[in-house]
Amino acid sequence: MSELFDEVLKTVPEFVLKSPVSCNWVDYNGKRKFAMLNVSESIERGKLMIDLCYCATAGMINGRVEKTVPYSKKRFVIVD
């Protein structure tokens, strides 16, 4: 099983693996949003793409995404 995981992991670009956002609350342009890394969109566009949601339940359970935006250190502040 470990070998299969390693093979799949090789297909994921390095910039996606090092994303500062995977699934977390953020301040985006001064507004509190739940952010999720959109892996397929990131790979397709060649840059980190983040799905923004009203709340974690809406995004993770119901799949309701308000919008997908490119990641920028200037616009995103991760909330601890």
PALUMTOR-613391 format. One record per atom (N, C-alpha, C, CB): residue in one letter; x, y, z; atom name. Coordinates in nm, 2 decimals. Each point is the difference from the previous one (the first is absolute). Glycine has a CB too. Example, Ala and Ser with C-alpha at 12.3 -4.5 7.8 and 13.67 -1.06 7.14 Angstrom:
2
A  1.32  -0.57  0.78  N
A  -0.09  0.12  0.00  CA
A  0.09  0.12  0.00  C
A  -0.19  -0.12  0.12  CB
S  0.15  0.23  -0.19  N
S  0.09  0.11  0.00  CA
S  -0.08  0.11  0.08  C
S  0.12  -0.06  -0.22  CB
! end
This chain:
80
M  0.08  -0.12  0.00  N
M  -0.08  0.12  0.00  CA
M  0.09  0.13  0.00  C
M  -0.18  -0.13  0.12  CB
S  0.29  0.12  -0.04  N
S  0.09  0.12  0.00  CA
S  0.06  0.03  -0.13  C
S  0.05  -0.06  0.24  CB
E  -0.02  -0.04  -0.32  N
E  0.06  0.02  -0.13  CA
E  -0.10  0.07  -0.10  C
E  0.15  -0.21  0.04  CB
L  -0.28  0.17  -0.03  N
L  -0.10  0.06  -0.08  CA
L  -0.01  0.15  0.04  C
L  -0.12  -0.23  -0.02  CB
F  0.11  0.26  0.15  N
F  -0.01  0.13  0.04  CA
F  0.12  0.09  -0.05  C
F  -0.12  -0.08  0.21  CB
D  0.24  0.02  -0.20  N
D  0.12  0.07  -0.05  CA
D  -0.01  0.03  -0.15  C
D  0.14  -0.11  0.18  CB
E  -0.19  0.02  -0.25  N
E  -0.01  0.02  -0.15  CA
E  -0.10  0.11  -0.03  C
E  0.06  -0.24  -0.04  CB
V  -0.17  0.24  0.11  N
V  -0.10  0.11  -0.02  CA
V  0.05  0.13  0.04  C
V  -0.18  -0.17  0.04  CB
L  0.25  0.17  0.07  N
L  0.06  0.13  0.05  CA
L  0.10  0.06  -0.10  C
L  -0.03  -0.09  0.24  CB
K  0.10  0.01  -0.31  N
K  0.09  0.05  -0.10  CA
K  -0.07  0.08  -0.11  C
K  0.15  -0.19  0.05  CB
T  -0.28  0.17  -0.07  N
T  -0.07  0.07  -0.11  CA
T  -0.05  0.14  0.04  C
T  -0.07  -0.22  -0.08  CB
V  0.08  0.25  0.21  N
V  -0.04  0.13  0.05  CA
V  0.11  0.10  0.00  C
V  -0.17  -0.12  0.15  CB
P  0.15  0.23  -0.22  N
P  0.11  0.10  0.00  CA
P  0.05  0.05  0.13  C
P  -0.09  0.07  -0.22  CB
E  0.21  -0.04  0.23  N
E  0.06  0.05  0.13  CA
E  -0.07  0.12  0.06  C
E  0.22  -0.09  -0.09  CB
F  -0.26  0.19  0.00  N
F  -0.06  0.12  0.05  CA
F  -0.13  -0.03  0.07  C
F  0.11  0.13  -0.18  CB
V  -0.18  -0.24  0.14  N
V  -0.13  -0.04  0.06  CA
V  0.03  -0.06  0.14  C
V  -0.11  -0.04  -0.22  CB
L  0.22  -0.04  0.23  N
L  0.03  -0.07  0.12  CA
L  0.05  0.11  0.11  C
L  0.06  -0.21  -0.13  CB
K  -0.01  0.32  0.09  N
K  0.05  0.10  0.09  CA
K  -0.10  0.11  0.02  C
K  0.23  -0.05  -0.07  CB
S  -0.35  0.03  0.04  N
S  -0.10  0.11  0.01  CA
S  -0.02  0.04  0.15  C
S  -0.12  -0.09  -0.20  CB
P  0.12  0.22  0.23  N
P  -0.02  0.04  0.14  CA
P  -0.15  -0.02  0.04  C
P  0.18  0.17  -0.03  CB
V  -0.27  -0.19  -0.06  N
V  -0.14  -0.02  0.03  CA
V  -0.04  -0.13  -0.05  C
V  -0.05  0.24  -0.02  CB
S  -0.01  -0.32  0.11  N
S  -0.06  -0.13  -0.05  CA
S  -0.15  0.00  0.03  C
S  0.22  -0.12  0.04  CB
C  -0.25  0.15  0.09  N
C  -0.14  0.01  0.04  CA
C  0.01  0.07  0.14  C
C  -0.07  -0.22  -0.12  CB
N  0.03  0.35  0.11  N
N  0.02  0.08  0.12  CA
N  -0.09  0.13  -0.01  C
N  0.24  -0.09  0.03  CB
W  -0.26  0.15  0.08  N
W  -0.06  0.14  0.00  CA
W  0.10  0.10  -0.03  C
W  -0.16  -0.07  0.17  CB
V  0.12  0.17  -0.26  N
V  0.09  0.10  -0.04  CA
V  -0.07  0.14  0.00  C
V  0.13  -0.17  -0.14  CB
D  -0.05  0.27  0.14  N
D  -0.05  0.13  -0.03  CA
D  0.04  0.03  -0.14  C
D  0.01  0.09  0.24  CB
Y  -0.11  -0.07  -0.33  N
Y  0.02  0.02  -0.14  CA
Y  -0.05  0.14  -0.03  C
Y  -0.01  -0.25  -0.06  CB
N  0.10  0.34  0.02  N
N  -0.03  0.14  -0.02  CA
N  -0.08  0.06  0.11  C
N  0.00  -0.05  -0.24  CB
G  0.03  0.01  0.36  N
G  -0.06  0.06  0.12  CA
G  -0.13  -0.07  0.04  C
G  0.10  0.21  -0.06  CB
K  -0.14  -0.32  0.00  N
K  -0.12  -0.07  0.03  CA
K  0.03  -0.14  0.04  C
K  -0.13  0.13  -0.16  CB
R  0.07  -0.18  0.27  N
R  0.02  -0.14  0.05  CA
R  -0.07  -0.10  -0.09  C
R  0.02  0.09  0.24  CB
K  0.06  -0.18  -0.29  N
K  -0.05  -0.11  -0.09  CA
K  0.06  -0.13  0.03  C
K  -0.03  0.17  -0.18  CB
F  -0.03  -0.28  0.15  N
F  0.06  -0.13  0.01  CA
F  0.06  -0.03  -0.14  C
F  -0.17  -0.08  0.18  CB
A  0.30  0.04  -0.18  N
A  0.07  -0.02  -0.12  CA
A  0.05  -0.14  -0.01  C
A  0.08  0.24  0.00  CB
M  -0.09  -0.29  -0.12  N
M  0.04  -0.14  -0.03  CA
M  0.09  0.00  -0.13  C
M  -0.21  -0.10  0.11  CB
L  0.32  0.03  -0.11  N
L  0.08  -0.01  -0.12  CA
L  -0.08  -0.08  -0.10  C
L  0.21  0.01  0.14  CB
N  -0.22  0.04  -0.26  N
N  -0.06  -0.07  -0.12  CA
N  0.11  -0.06  -0.08  C
N  -0.20  0.16  0.00  CB
V  0.23  -0.28  0.03  N
V  0.12  -0.07  -0.06  CA
V  -0.02  -0.01  -0.15  C
V  0.04  -0.13  0.21  CB
S  -0.15  0.08  -0.26  N
S  -0.02  -0.02  -0.14  CA
S  0.02  0.13  -0.08  C
S  -0.15  -0.19  0.05  CB
E  0.09  0.30  0.00  N
E  0.00  0.13  -0.07  CA
E  0.15  0.05  0.01  C
E  -0.25  0.05  0.06  CB
S  0.32  -0.07  0.05  N
S  0.13  0.05  0.02  CA
S  0.09  -0.07  -0.10  C
S  -0.04  0.04  0.24  CB
I  0.03  -0.17  -0.26  N
I  0.08  -0.08  -0.10  CA
I  -0.03  0.05  -0.14  C
I  0.01  -0.20  0.16  CB
E  -0.14  0.22  -0.19  N
E  -0.04  0.04  -0.13  CA
E  0.06  0.14  -0.04  C
E  -0.21  -0.14  0.03  CB
R  0.20  0.23  0.07  N
R  0.05  0.14  -0.03  CA
R  0.15  0.03  0.03  C
R  -0.23  0.07  0.05  CB
G  0.29  -0.17  0.02  N
G  0.14  0.02  0.03  CA
G  0.03  0.09  0.11  C
G  0.04  -0.05  -0.23  CB
K  -0.14  0.09  0.31  N
K  0.02  0.08  0.12  CA
K  -0.10  -0.03  0.10  C
K  0.09  0.19  -0.14  CB
L  -0.06  -0.16  0.27  N
L  -0.10  -0.03  0.11  CA
L  -0.13  0.07  -0.02  C
L  0.20  -0.04  0.15  CB
M  -0.31  -0.04  -0.15  N
M  -0.13  0.05  -0.01  CA
M  -0.08  -0.04  0.13  C
M  0.00  -0.02  -0.26  CB
I  -0.06  0.11  0.32  N
I  -0.07  -0.02  0.13  CA
I  -0.15  0.02  -0.01  C
I  0.21  0.08  0.12  CB
D  -0.29  -0.18  -0.07  N
D  -0.14  0.02  0.00  CA
D  -0.04  0.07  0.13  C
D  -0.03  -0.21  -0.13  CB
L  -0.05  0.31  0.12  N
L  -0.05  0.08  0.11  CA
L  -0.15  -0.04  0.03  C
L  0.17  0.19  -0.05  CB
C  -0.20  -0.21  0.18  N
C  -0.13  -0.04  0.04  CA
C  -0.05  0.08  0.12  C
C  0.05  -0.23  -0.08  CB
Y  -0.18  0.24  0.10  N
Y  -0.06  0.07  0.11  CA
Y  0.04  -0.07  0.13  C
Y  -0.19  0.07  -0.14  CB
C  0.19  -0.20  0.14  N
C  0.04  -0.08  0.13  CA
C  0.05  -0.13  -0.04  C
C  -0.17  0.12  0.13  CB
A  0.23  -0.19  -0.04  N
A  0.06  -0.13  -0.02  CA
A  -0.11  -0.11  -0.05  C
A  0.18  0.06  0.17  CB
T  -0.29  -0.05  -0.11  N
T  -0.11  -0.10  -0.03  CA
T  -0.04  0.02  -0.15  C
T  -0.08  -0.01  0.24  CB
A  0.06  0.14  -0.28  N
A  -0.04  0.03  -0.13  CA
A  0.10  -0.05  -0.10  C
A  -0.13  0.20  0.08  CB
G  0.26  -0.18  -0.06  N
G  0.10  -0.04  -0.09  CA
G  0.03  -0.15  0.00  C
G  0.09  0.22  0.03  CB
M  -0.06  -0.27  0.09  N
M  0.05  -0.14  0.01  CA
M  -0.11  -0.11  -0.01  C
M  0.18  0.09  0.14  CB
I  -0.30  -0.06  -0.09  N
I  -0.10  -0.10  0.00  CA
I  -0.10  0.02  -0.12  C
I  0.01  -0.01  0.25  CB
N  -0.05  0.14  -0.27  N
N  -0.10  0.02  -0.11  CA
N  0.06  0.04  -0.13  C
N  -0.15  0.07  0.18  CB
G  0.28  -0.04  -0.18  N
G  0.07  0.03  -0.13  CA
G  -0.04  0.14  -0.05  C
G  0.01  -0.24  -0.05  CB
R  -0.06  0.33  0.13  N
R  -0.04  0.13  -0.04  CA
R  0.12  0.10  0.01  C
R  -0.24  -0.04  0.07  CB
V  0.29  0.08  -0.19  N
V  0.12  0.09  0.00  CA
V  -0.05  0.13  -0.06  C
V  0.16  -0.19  -0.04  CB
E  -0.13  0.30  0.12  N
E  -0.03  0.13  -0.05  CA
E  0.07  0.04  -0.12  C
E  -0.05  0.06  0.23  CB
K  0.19  -0.08  -0.23  N
K  0.08  0.03  -0.11  CA
K  0.13  -0.07  0.01  C
K  -0.12  0.22  -0.04  CB
T  0.19  -0.23  -0.07  N
T  0.14  -0.06  0.00  CA
T  0.09  0.11  -0.04  C
T  -0.08  -0.23  -0.05  CB
V  0.19  0.26  0.13  N
V  0.09  0.11  -0.03  CA
V  0.14  -0.05  0.01  C
V  -0.16  0.17  0.09  CB
P  0.25  -0.10  -0.16  N
P  0.15  -0.04  0.01  CA
P  0.05  0.04  0.14  C
P  0.03  0.03  -0.25  CB
Y  0.06  -0.11  0.30  N
Y  0.06  0.03  0.13  CA
Y  0.10  0.12  -0.01  C
Y  -0.03  -0.24  0.07  CB
S  0.02  0.33  0.03  N
S  0.09  0.11  0.00  CA
S  0.03  0.03  0.15  C
S  -0.09  0.10  -0.22  CB
K  0.22  -0.09  0.25  N
K  0.04  0.04  0.14  CA
K  -0.06  0.13  0.04  C
K  0.21  -0.13  -0.02  CB
K  -0.23  0.22  -0.07  N
K  -0.05  0.13  0.03  CA
K  -0.15  0.00  0.04  C
K  0.17  0.09  -0.17  CB
R  -0.24  -0.18  0.11  N
R  -0.15  -0.01  0.02  CA
R  -0.04  -0.09  0.11  C
R  -0.03  0.06  -0.23  CB
F  0.11  -0.16  0.26  N
F  -0.04  -0.11  0.10  CA
F  0.08  0.02  0.13  C
F  -0.05  -0.16  -0.19  CB
V  -0.02  0.15  0.30  N
V  0.06  -0.01  0.13  CA
V  -0.07  -0.12  0.07  C
V  0.04  0.26  0.01  CB
I  0.04  -0.36  0.02  N
I  -0.05  -0.12  0.07  CA
I  -0.03  0.04  0.14  C
I  0.13  -0.15  -0.15  CB
V  -0.26  0.11  0.19  N
V  -0.04  0.02  0.14  CA
V  0.03  -0.12  0.09  C
V  -0.19  0.15  -0.09  CB
D  0.26  -0.13  0.20  N
D  0.03  -0.11  0.09  CA
D  -0.11  -0.02  0.10  C
D  0.24  0.05  -0.03  CB
! end
